[in-house]
């Protein structure tokens, strides 16, 4: 399964790197489009729970605007 997360507050490669590392630590693959403020995550359905994804991003100080399955 893949999900797209719209994130506000990522302004540089350091910010996006923190998001990638947070997801990878949970066993979730992550690709960032910094210009669009998007993260595309993929992995086991159980790991891609919307609430858990939101918590992972917001614990870093960023805001989740939207999460949708793609």
C-alpha positions, 0 to 999 in steps of 0.5 A, spaced: 500 500 500 502 507 498 499 513 501 501 520 500 501 525 506 501 533 505 506 536 510 506 543 512 513 546 515 518 542 511 522 547 508 529 544 507 533 537 506 534 537 513 527 537 515 525 532 509 531 528 512 528 528 519 521 525 516 524 520 512 528 517 518 522 517 522 518 513 517 524 508 516 525 507 523 518 504 523 520 500 517 516 504 512 519 506 506 518 514 504 520 518 498 519 526 499 517 531 494 520 537 498 517 543 493 510 540 493 510 538 501 509 531 500 511 524 502 509 518 499 510 512 504 509 505 502 509 498 506 505 493 510 498 496 511 498 495 518 504 500 519 500 505 514 495 507 519 493 514 518 493 516 526 500 513 526 503 516 520 500 523 523 503 522 529 510 520 526 510 527 522 507 531 528 512 529 533 517 532 529 514 539 529 510 539 522 503 539 520 499 534 516 494 537 512 492 531 508 493 523 508 490 519 502 491 512 499 494 512 492 
